Amino acid sequence: MPAQFPWLTTLIVVPLLGAAVVWALPGAARRHARPVAIGVALVELVLAVVAALSFDTSQAGVHQLAEKAAWIPSLGVSYAVGVDGVGLALVLLSVLLTPLVLLAAWREHPDVHPDGLHVEGGSRIRHYVALILVLEAFMVAVFAARDVFFFYVLFEAMLIPVYFMIGAFGGAGRRYAAVKFLLFSLAGGLVMLVGVITLYLHGPRGDEGFLIDNLVGNVSMSTTTQRLVFLAFFIAFAIKAPMWPVHTWLPDTAEQAPVGTSVLLVGVLDKVGTFGMLTLCLPLFPEASRWAAPVIIVLAVISILYGGLLAIGQQDLMRLIAYTSVSHFGFIVLGIFAFTSVSVQGSSLYMVNHGLSTGALFLVAGFLVARSGSARISDHGGLQKVVPVLAGTFLVAGLSALSLPGLSTFVSEFLVLVGTFGAYKAAAVVAAFGVVLAALYVLLTYQRAFTGPVRDDLPPMKDLTLRERWVVGPLIAAMLVLGFYPALALDLVREPASVTLEQVGVDDVTPTLALSVDGSDQ
């Protein structure tokens, strides 16, 4: 039987090679960095789609496209990759958003440094797009990693391109935001490293001692030790997610980072936190997961309400979107730790849908800020009369953020709340108020910025260009398709949810009113 083509390794290597090519462009050729990077990202997208076509959705709970090779056998470390349905969905999200971010940044980052220094033609954008390609490779790799140590290395390595994307290309407060992001992330990673080492010492060890498949069900720890190691992993993932009260780095980062960086950071990278909870915390520490679930659910509900309330009071558009994400990540964590198949399916789907809606919100907000020169909501008004297409796309993205029926996030939020209601009724009822808060922060923002009389002090504005419409169009199309036919994504996450519950060792609770969105009984 011929060897399987190494799809996942290819998806990791292609953007890295693309980044190397972009960095190696000589003198005058550096002005072509953008089209070269977009070409690489489009090739990556095509390869990912072809790889996905070889994925068997009927066995979505099994890790497929698997590859394994010895890396540091003396330490039990392997290069091991493979994706189940959830991992594949997040890989596809990553490779979809990357070319859109590159296309959105087509006219960004001119050859003048924020400090006023002139930069050689093409050099500045060359570095930015190359960093995006490096980050894309890390995103694909982390969602495919099947070795705990390999996952940890990627978890930390992703900080490097993001730090430079914020610190070198962000706004006036970029250095503070970059350092704050780095310190929070490194603190979480340090705590996680202690957990990684302890996990190995209590596992089967050997040449493949860090393989997740070898560790699940084969870790011998006392109850206290398991709970402490679980907390080490969970704290790192909660910072990455981000959850209240370790979320404070996100608003500052979103306010100062380039828009494309915020799209990838909030739309994809932060999913590493919830993905890690789902694929590492639960199967590796089942008893500790059950023990911690009630407290985590309380924290998730606080995140939902806190993020929504803070979003309503924001004056800066980028900070507002950041706080909406704190609320949305609360829904995702709530569904994961409610331990029902419906809620876990909803959380898995939510990770993808949040990336689409928040990515669209950040991009459209970035187009608006580039035109007006201000991110303050109060500096705008009556824009639907001036830039109707921009206003319409912002409204659609906002309606997706508030989970309007017919758009993709409605399905995932509905599943989370219904699934949670079967196990934690009070938490589900309180969390439902987050839907009301979402309607307030989205509609009030739209009213303040886009309705009413046109402000006299607004600069002349053009509506979305053809390039910008190509940036937001695919995201809106994806939100509509998954809103009306969510089975495309649900088929990927349904079986992994059942596998997760089996690993945690809990009995599924299926509310009698819960039906799968494609019409079959759950």
C-alpha positions as CSV (number, residue, x, y, z in Angstrom):
1,M,0.0,0.0,0.0
2,P,1.5,3.4,-1.0
3,A,2.4,5.8,1.8
4,Q,-0.2,8.5,2.4
5,F,0.8,11.9,1.1
6,P,2.0,14.1,4.0
7,W,-0.7,16.7,3.8
8,L,-0.3,18.3,7.2
9,T,3.5,18.6,6.9
10,T,3.1,20.1,3.5
11,L,0.6,22.7,4.9
12,I,3.2,23.6,7.6
13,V,6.1,23.8,5.3
14,V,4.6,25.7,2.4
15,P,4.0,29.0,4.3
16,L,7.4,28.7,5.9
17,L,9.0,28.4,2.5
18,G,6.9,31.3,1.3
19,A,8.1,33.5,4.2
20,A,11.7,32.6,3.4
21,V,11.1,33.6,-0.3
22,V,9.5,36.9,0.7
23,W,12.4,37.7,3.1
24,A,14.9,36.8,0.3
25,L,13.5,39.1,-2.3
26,P,16.3,41.3,-3.6
27,G,16.2,45.1,-3.8
28,A,13.6,46.2,-6.4
29,A,11.7,42.9,-6.2
30,R,10.7,43.7,-2.6
31,R,7.7,45.7,-3.9
32,H,6.3,42.4,-5.0
33,A,6.2,41.0,-1.5
34,R,2.4,41.4,-1.3
35,P,1.5,39.4,-4.4
36,V,4.0,36.7,-3.6
37,A,2.7,36.3,-0.1
38,I,-0.9,36.2,-1.3
39,G,0.0,33.7,-4.0
40,V,1.6,31.4,-1.3
41,A,-1.5,31.8,0.9
42,L,-3.8,30.9,-1.9
43,V,-1.8,27.8,-2.7
44,E,-2.0,26.9,0.9
45,L,-5.8,27.3,0.8
46,V,-6.1,25.1,-2.2
47,L,-3.9,22.4,-0.6
48,A,-5.9,22.5,2.6
49,V,-9.2,22.0,0.6
50,V,-7.7,19.1,-1.3
51,A,-6.5,17.6,2.0
52,A,-9.9,18.1,3.5
53,L,-11.5,16.2,0.6
54,S,-9.5,13.1,1.7
55,F,-10.8,13.4,5.3
56,D,-13.5,10.9,6.1
57,T,-16.3,12.8,7.9
58,S,-18.0,9.6,9.0
59,Q,-15.0,9.0,11.2
60,A,-14.5,12.6,12.3
61,G,-13.8,11.5,15.8
62,V,-10.6,9.7,14.7
63,H,-7.4,11.7,14.0
64,Q,-6.7,11.4,10.3
65,L,-4.0,12.5,7.9
66,A,-1.7,11.3,10.6
67,E,2.1,11.5,10.4
68,K,4.6,10.5,13.0
69,A,8.4,10.6,13.2
70,A,11.0,10.5,16.0
71,W,12.2,14.0,17.0
72,I,14.0,13.8,20.3
73,P,13.6,10.1,21.3
74,S,15.8,10.5,24.4
75,L,13.2,12.9,25.8
76,G,10.2,11.1,24.5
77,V,9.4,13.8,22.0
78,S,7.9,13.0,18.6
79,Y,6.9,15.0,15.5
80,A,3.3,13.8,15.4
81,V,0.4,15.5,13.6
82,G,-3.1,14.5,12.8
83,V,-6.6,16.1,12.8
84,D,-10.0,15.1,13.9
85,G,-13.0,17.1,12.7
86,V,-12.5,20.0,15.1
87,G,-8.8,20.3,14.2
88,L,-9.6,20.2,10.5
89,A,-12.2,22.9,10.9
90,L,-9.8,25.2,12.7
91,V,-7.0,24.5,10.1
92,L,-9.5,25.5,7.3
93,L,-10.4,28.6,9.2
94,S,-6.7,29.5,9.5
95,V,-5.9,29.1,5.8
96,L,-9.1,31.0,4.8
97,L,-8.4,34.1,7.0
98,T,-4.7,34.4,6.0
99,P,-5.1,35.4,2.4
100,L,-7.9,37.7,3.3
101,V,-5.7,39.4,5.9
102,L,-2.9,39.8,3.3
103,L,-5.3,41.2,0.8
104,A,-6.7,43.6,3.3
105,A,-3.2,44.9,4.1
106,W,-2.5,45.6,0.5
107,R,-2.1,49.4,1.0
108,E,-1.1,49.2,4.7
109,H,2.4,49.7,6.2
110,P,4.0,52.2,3.8
111,D,7.8,52.4,3.8
112,V,7.8,54.9,6.7
113,H,8.4,53.6,10.2
114,P,5.9,54.8,12.9
115,D,8.8,56.6,14.5
116,G,9.2,58.7,11.3
117,L,12.2,56.9,9.9
118,H,12.2,56.1,6.1
119,V,12.6,52.4,5.3
120,E,14.0,51.1,2.0
121,G,11.3,50.5,-0.6
122,G,9.3,47.4,0.1
123,S,11.2,46.4,3.2
124,R,8.5,47.2,5.7
125,I,5.6,45.4,4.1
126,R,8.0,42.5,3.3
127,H,8.6,41.8,6.9
128,Y,4.9,42.1,7.8
129,V,3.6,39.7,5.2
130,A,6.5,37.2,5.9
131,L,5.5,37.2,9.6
132,I,1.9,36.5,8.6
133,L,3.1,33.4,6.6
134,V,5.2,32.2,9.5
135,L,2.2,32.6,11.8
136,E,0.0,30.7,9.4
137,A,2.4,27.7,9.5
138,F,2.3,27.8,13.3
139,M,-1.5,28.0,13.4
140,V,-1.8,24.9,11.2
141,A,0.8,23.0,13.2
142,V,-0.7,23.7,16.6
143,F,-4.2,22.5,15.6
144,A,-2.6,19.3,14.2
145,A,-0.1,18.6,16.9
146,R,-0.5,15.2,18.6
147,D,2.5,15.3,20.9
148,V,2.2,17.4,24.1
149,F,5.7,18.7,23.9
150,F,5.4,19.6,20.2
151,F,2.2,21.4,21.1
152,Y,3.9,23.3,23.8
153,V,6.7,24.4,21.6
154,L,4.2,25.7,19.0
155,F,2.1,27.3,21.8
156,E,5.2,29.4,22.7
157,A,6.6,29.9,19.2
158,M,3.5,31.6,18.0
159,L,4.3,34.5,20.4
160,I,7.3,35.5,18.3
161,P,5.7,36.6,15.0
162,V,2.7,38.1,16.9
163,Y,5.0,40.1,19.2
164,F,6.8,41.7,16.2
165,M,3.6,42.2,14.3
166,I,2.2,44.2,17.2
167,G,5.4,45.9,18.4
168,A,6.8,46.9,15.0
169,F,3.6,47.6,13.0
170,G,1.0,48.7,15.6
171,G,-0.2,52.1,16.8
172,A,1.3,54.7,19.1
173,G,1.0,52.4,22.2
174,R,2.3,49.3,20.3
175,R,5.3,48.7,22.6
176,Y,3.2,48.6,25.8
177,A,0.6,46.4,24.1
178,A,3.2,44.0,22.7
179,V,5.1,43.6,26.0
180,K,1.8,43.1,27.9
181,F,0.7,40.5,25.4
182,L,4.1,38.8,25.7
183,L,4.3,38.8,29.5
184,F,0.8,37.4,29.9
185,S,1.4,34.7,27.4
186,L,4.9,33.8,28.7
187,A,3.5,33.6,32.3
188,G,0.8,31.1,31.1
189,G,3.4,29.2,29.1
190,L,5.7,28.9,32.1
191,V,3.0,27.5,34.2
192,M,2.1,25.1,31.5
193,L,5.7,23.9,31.1
194,V,5.6,22.7,34.7
195,G,2.5,20.8,33.9
196,V,4.0,19.3,30.7
197,I,7.1,18.0,32.6
198,T,5.0,16.6,35.4
199,L,2.7,14.9,32.9
200,Y,5.6,13.1,31.3
201,L,7.0,12.0,34.6
202,H,3.7,10.3,35.5
203,G,3.1,8.9,32.1
204,P,4.4,5.8,30.3
205,R,7.6,7.6,29.3
206,G,9.8,5.9,26.6
207,D,10.6,7.2,23.1
208,E,7.1,8.4,22.5
209,G,6.2,9.4,26.1
210,F,4.7,12.8,25.0
211,L,2.3,11.3,22.4
212,I,-1.2,12.3,23.4
213,D,-2.5,8.9,22.3
214,N,-0.1,7.2,24.7
215,L,-0.9,9.5,27.6
216,V,-4.7,9.4,27.5
217,G,-5.8,6.8,30.1
218,N,-2.2,5.9,30.9
219,V,-1.2,8.7,33.4
220,S,-0.8,7.5,37.0
221,M,-1.2,10.5,39.3
222,S,-2.7,11.1,42.7
223,T,-6.0,13.0,42.7
224,T,-4.2,16.1,44.0
225,T,-1.4,16.0,41.5
226,Q,-3.8,15.5,38.6
227,R,-5.8,18.5,39.7
228,L,-2.7,20.7,40.0
229,V,-1.4,19.7,36.6
230,F,-4.9,20.3,35.1
231,L,-4.8,23.8,36.6
232,A,-1.4,24.4,35.1
233,F,-2.7,23.6,31.6
234,F,-6.0,25.4,32.2
235,I,-4.5,28.7,33.4
236,A,-2.3,28.8,30.2
237,F,-5.3,28.2,28.0
238,A,-7.5,30.6,29.9
239,I,-5.0,33.4,29.3
240,K,-4.8,32.5,25.7
241,A,-8.6,32.2,25.2
242,P,-8.9,34.8,27.0
243,M,-11.2,34.4,30.0
244,W,-12.1,36.7,32.8
245,P,-10.0,37.6,34.9
246,V,-6.9,37.0,32.8
247,H,-8.2,38.8,29.7
248,T,-6.9,42.3,30.2
249,W,-4.1,42.0,27.6
250,L,-6.6,41.6,24.8
251,P,-8.3,45.0,24.7
252,D,-4.9,46.8,24.7
253,T,-3.6,44.5,22.1
254,A,-6.6,44.9,19.8
255,E,-6.5,48.7,20.1
256,Q,-2.9,49.0,19.1
257,A,-2.3,46.0,16.8
258,P,-2.7,46.2,13.0
259,V,-6.1,45.1,12.0
260,G,-4.9,42.0,10.2
261,T,-2.9,41.0,13.3
262,S,-6.1,41.3,15.4
263,V,-8.0,39.2,12.9
264,L,-5.6,36.4,13.2
265,L,-5.0,36.8,16.9
266,V,-8.6,36.9,18.0
267,G,-10.1,34.9,15.1
268,V,-7.6,32.0,15.2
269,L,-4.8,32.1,17.8
270,D,-7.0,32.6,20.8
271,K,-8.9,29.5,19.7
272,V,-5.7,27.6,20.7
273,G,-6.9,28.2,24.3
274,T,-10.3,26.6,24.0
275,F,-8.9,24.0,21.6
276,G,-6.4,23.0,24.2
277,M,-9.1,22.8,26.9
278,L,-11.1,20.5,24.6
279,T,-8.3,18.3,23.3
280,L,-5.8,18.2,26.1
281,C,-7.4,19.2,29.5
282,L,-10.4,17.0,29.1
283,P,-8.9,13.7,27.8
284,L,-5.7,13.9,29.8
285,F,-7.3,14.9,33.2
286,P,-10.8,13.6,33.2
287,E,-11.3,13.5,37.0
288,A,-9.8,17.0,37.4
289,S,-12.0,18.3,34.6
290,R,-15.1,17.0,36.3
291,W,-13.9,18.5,39.6
292,A,-13.2,21.9,38.2
293,A,-16.2,22.2,35.9
294,P,-18.6,24.0,38.3
295,V,-16.1,26.8,39.0
296,I,-15.1,27.1,35.4
297,I,-18.7,27.4,34.4
298,V,-19.1,30.2,36.9
299,L,-16.0,31.9,35.4
300,A,-17.4,31.4,31.9
301,V,-20.8,33.0,32.8
302,I,-18.9,36.0,34.3
303,S,-16.9,36.3,31.1
304,I,-20.1,36.3,29.1
305,L,-21.7,39.1,31.1
306,Y,-18.6,41.1,31.9
307,G,-17.4,41.2,28.3
308,G,-20.9,42.2,27.1
309,L,-21.2,45.0,29.7
310,L,-17.8,46.4,29.0
311,A,-18.4,46.3,25.3
312,I,-21.4,48.5,25.7
313,G,-19.4,51.2,27.4
314,Q,-16.5,51.3,25.0
315,Q,-15.6,54.4,22.9
316,D,-12.9,52.7,20.8
317,L,-14.2,50.5,18.1
318,M,-11.3,48.0,18.3
319,R,-11.6,47.7,22.1
320,L,-15.3,47.1,21.7
321,I,-14.7,44.2,19.4
322,A,-12.1,42.8,21.8
323,Y,-14.6,42.8,24.7
324,T,-17.2,41.1,22.5
325,S,-14.7,38.3,22.1
326,V,-14.3,38.0,25.8
327,S,-18.0,37.4,26.0
328,H,-18.0,35.0,23.1
329,F,-15.2,32.9,24.5
330,G,-17.2,32.6,27.7
331,F,-19.9,30.9,25.6
332,I,-17.3,28.5,24.1
333,V,-15.8,27.6,27.6
334,L,-19.3,27.2,29.0
335,G,-20.3,24.6,26.3
336,I,-17.0,22.7,26.8
337,F,-17.4,22.2,30.5
338,A,-21.1,21.6,30.5
339,F,-20.2,18.1,29.3
340,T,-23.1,17.4,27.0
341,S,-22.8,16.3,23.4
342,V,-25.0,19.2,22.3
343,S,-23.0,21.9,24.2
344,V,-19.6,20.5,23.1
345,Q,-20.8,20.4,19.5
346,G,-21.9,24.0,19.9
347,S,-18.6,25.1,21.4
348,S,-16.6,23.4,18.6
349,L,-18.7,25.1,16.0
350,Y,-18.6,28.4,17.9
351,M,-14.8,28.4,17.5
352,V,-15.1,28.5,13.7
353,N,-18.1,30.8,13.5
354,H,-16.5,33.3,15.9
355,G,-13.5,33.4,13.7
356,L,-15.7,34.3,10.7
357,S,-17.8,37.0,12.4
358,T,-15.1,38.6,14.5
359,G,-12.7,38.5,11.5
360,A,-15.3,40.3,9.4
361,L,-15.9,42.9,12.2
362,F,-12.3,43.7,12.6
363,L,-11.7,44.0,8.9
364,V,-14.6,46.3,8.2
365,A,-13.8,48.4,11.3
366,G,-10.3,48.7,9.9
367,F,-11.5,49.9,6.6
368,L,-13.6,52.5,8.4
369,V,-10.8,53.7,10.6
370,A,-8.5,53.9,7.6
371,R,-11.0,56.3,6.0
372,S,-11.9,58.5,8.9
373,G,-8.5,58.4,10.7
374,S,-10.2,57.7,14.1
375,A,-11.3,54.6,16.0
376,R,-13.6,56.5,18.3
377,I,-17.2,55.7,17.7
378,S,-18.3,59.2,18.6
379,D,-16.2,60.6,15.8
380,H,-18.5,59.0,13.2
381,G,-22.2,59.5,12.3
382,G,-24.5,59.1,9.4
383,L,-22.1,56.9,7.5
384,Q,-24.8,54.7,6.0
385,K,-25.5,57.7,3.7
386,V,-21.9,58.2,2.8
387,V,-20.5,54.6,2.5
388,P,-23.6,52.3,2.3
389,V,-21.7,49.2,1.3
390,L,-19.3,49.5,4.2
391,A,-22.2,50.2,6.5
392,G,-24.1,47.2,5.3
393,T,-21.1,44.8,5.7
394,F,-20.5,46.1,9.2
395,L,-24.2,45.5,10.0
396,V,-24.1,41.9,8.7
397,A,-20.9,41.2,10.7
398,G,-22.5,42.8,13.8
399,L,-25.7,40.8,13.4
400,S,-23.6,37.7,13.2
401,A,-21.9,38.7,16.4
402,L,-25.3,39.0,18.2
403,S,-26.2,35.5,16.8
404,L,-29.1,36.6,14.4
405,P,-30.9,33.5,13.1
406,G,-29.8,32.8,9.5
407,L,-26.2,33.6,10.3
408,S,-23.7,31.0,11.4
409,T,-23.1,32.0,15.0
410,F,-26.8,31.6,15.9
411,V,-26.6,27.8,15.5
412,S,-23.5,27.5,17.7
413,E,-24.8,29.8,20.4
414,F,-28.2,28.0,20.4
415,L,-26.5,24.6,20.8
416,V,-24.3,25.8,23.7
417,L,-27.3,27.3,25.6
418,V,-29.6,24.3,25.0
419,G,-26.9,21.8,25.7
420,T,-25.8,23.6,28.9
421,F,-29.5,23.9,30.0
422,G,-29.6,20.1,30.2
423,A,-26.9,20.0,32.8
424,Y,-26.6,23.4,34.4
425,K,-30.0,25.2,34.1
426,A,-29.1,28.2,36.1
427,A,-25.9,28.9,34.2
428,A,-27.7,28.6,30.9
429,V,-30.4,31.0,32.0
430,V,-27.9,33.6,33.2
431,A,-25.7,33.2,30.2
432,A,-28.7,33.9,27.9
433,F,-28.6,37.5,29.1
434,G,-25.4,37.7,27.1
435,V,-27.6,37.5,24.0
436,V,-29.4,40.7,25.1
437,L,-26.1,42.4,25.8
438,A,-24.8,41.5,22.4
439,A,-27.9,43.1,20.8
440,L,-27.2,46.3,22.7
441,Y,-23.5,46.7,22.0
442,V,-24.0,45.9,18.3
443,L,-27.1,47.9,17.5
444,L,-26.0,50.9,19.7
445,T,-22.7,51.0,17.9
446,Y,-24.3,50.9,14.5
447,Q,-26.8,53.6,15.5
448,R,-24.0,55.9,16.8
449,A,-21.6,55.4,13.8
450,F,-23.8,54.8,10.8
451,T,-27.3,56.4,11.4
452,G,-28.5,59.9,11.9
453,P,-27.2,63.1,10.2
454,V,-23.8,63.0,8.6
455,R,-21.1,64.8,10.7
456,D,-19.8,68.0,9.2
457,D,-16.2,67.2,10.3
458,L,-15.9,63.9,8.5
459,P,-13.2,63.7,5.9
460,P,-14.2,62.7,2.3
461,M,-14.8,59.0,2.1
462,K,-15.1,56.4,-0.6
463,D,-17.1,53.3,-0.2
464,L,-15.5,49.8,-0.2
465,T,-13.3,49.2,-3.2
466,L,-13.4,46.0,-5.2
467,R,-10.4,44.7,-3.3
468,E,-12.0,45.3,0.0
469,R,-15.3,43.7,-1.1
470,W,-13.3,40.6,-2.0
471,V,-11.9,40.6,1.5
472,V,-15.2,40.7,3.4
473,G,-17.3,38.9,0.8
474,P,-16.0,35.4,1.4
475,L,-16.6,35.8,5.2
476,I,-20.2,37.0,4.8
477,A,-20.8,34.2,2.3
478,A,-19.4,31.6,4.8
479,M,-21.6,33.0,7.6
480,L,-24.7,32.7,5.4
481,V,-23.9,29.2,4.1
482,L,-23.2,27.9,7.6
483,G,-26.2,29.8,8.9
484,F,-28.6,28.1,6.6
485,Y,-26.8,24.7,6.2
486,P,-24.7,24.2,9.4
487,A,-24.5,20.5,8.7
488,L,-21.3,21.2,6.6
489,A,-19.5,22.0,9.9
490,L,-21.6,19.9,12.3
491,D,-20.6,16.8,10.5
492,L,-17.0,17.5,11.5
493,V,-17.7,18.2,15.2
494,R,-20.5,15.8,16.1
495,E,-18.4,12.7,16.5
496,P,-15.4,14.4,18.3
497,A,-17.9,15.6,20.9
498,S,-19.0,12.0,21.6
499,V,-15.4,10.9,21.9
500,T,-14.7,13.7,24.3
501,L,-17.5,12.8,26.6
502,E,-16.4,9.2,26.6
503,Q,-12.9,10.2,27.6
504,V,-14.1,12.5,30.4
505,G,-16.3,9.7,31.7
506,V,-19.6,11.5,31.9
507,D,-23.1,10.4,30.8
508,D,-24.5,12.6,28.1
509,V,-27.5,14.7,29.0
510,T,-29.7,15.4,25.9
511,P,-32.5,17.9,26.4
512,T,-35.7,16.5,25.0
513,L,-36.2,19.7,22.9
514,A,-32.7,19.5,21.4
515,L,-32.6,18.4,17.8
516,S,-29.5,18.5,15.6
517,V,-29.7,21.4,13.2
518,D,-29.8,19.1,10.2
519,G,-33.0,17.6,11.5
520,S,-32.0,14.2,13.1
521,D,-32.5,13.4,16.7
522,Q,-29.6,13.8,19.0
